[in-house]
Amino acid sequence: MVVHAMDSFGHALGVNCTYCRDAKDWSKNDHVEKNTARDMMKMVHTINEDMLPKMSDIKSERPGVNCGTCHHGMPRPGMGPMNMKRQGG
């Protein structure tokens, strides 16, 4: 189950496991990206569980966001193909 979740994160960001983890010691927590990912997971939870249910004008029966909502297969959110084109990339 954990491996499936990590694969989903990697796909949403277009990265592999070593983007957030030390290939020699998977238990290390000193990668900035790993800690950022944890913060972002908390943010997604807050949006989905606390904020979206309070929005009365949402037409979806089960609205939600996930990593891919903002990342679009790129390591940094907001840098997807459409935004890169607008920024001259």
N, C-alpha and C positions, 0 to 999 in steps of 0.2 A: 504494500500500500504506500509506504514512504517513497519507494523508488518510482512508482507511478506518479506521485505528486511532484517529485523532483524533475521527472521527465517533462511534465506539463509546464513547470516553471521554465525549464530550459527551452522548450519549444516556443513559449510566449515571448521569451527574450532573445531567441536566436543564439543561445550559448550552450556550452556543455558543462558538465559537473565542475570542472576545474576553474570556471569563472568565479565561483563563490567558495570553493574548497581547495585546500592544500592536497595535491595528489599524493603526497608522502604521508600525510597525517590528517585523515578526514575529520578527526574530532576537534582540530584547532578552530578557534573562534576569532582569529586575528585578521581575517580578511574583511576589509571595509564592505565589500559587496555582500558578504554573508549577513552582516549586521544590518545593512540597508534593506536586504530582502526581508529580514524579520520585521523591520519597521513597516515596510510596505504591506506585508501580510496583515499586520495589525490595522493598517489604514483600510485595506479592502474589507476586513471584517467590520470595522466601524461603519463604513459606507453601506454595506449590505444589511447589517443587522440593526443599526441605529438610525441612520439617516434616510435611506430609501423608504422604509416602512412609514415614515412620518410625512412623506410627500403625497398629498392627496390627489394631485392631478396626473400622476403617472398612469398610463393606460395599460401597461403590462401587468399581468396577474402576479408574476414573480420577477420583478426587476432585479438586476444584479450586475456587478462589475467583476472583472478578474484581471489577471496580469496583462493579458492580451488586449484588454479594452484600451489601454494607454500605450503599451509597448509596441504592439504591432510587429512582433518578431525582431525588435531592436533592443540592445542592452539598455539604452537610455530612453525613458518615456518622452514622447513628443518628438522623437527623431525618426518616425516612420516615413515611408516613401513620400507621402503627400507633403509633410512638413519639410523634409529635406529638399524637395523640389522648390518649395516656396523660399527656402533659405539659401538657395543657389547650390545645393549639393547634388 
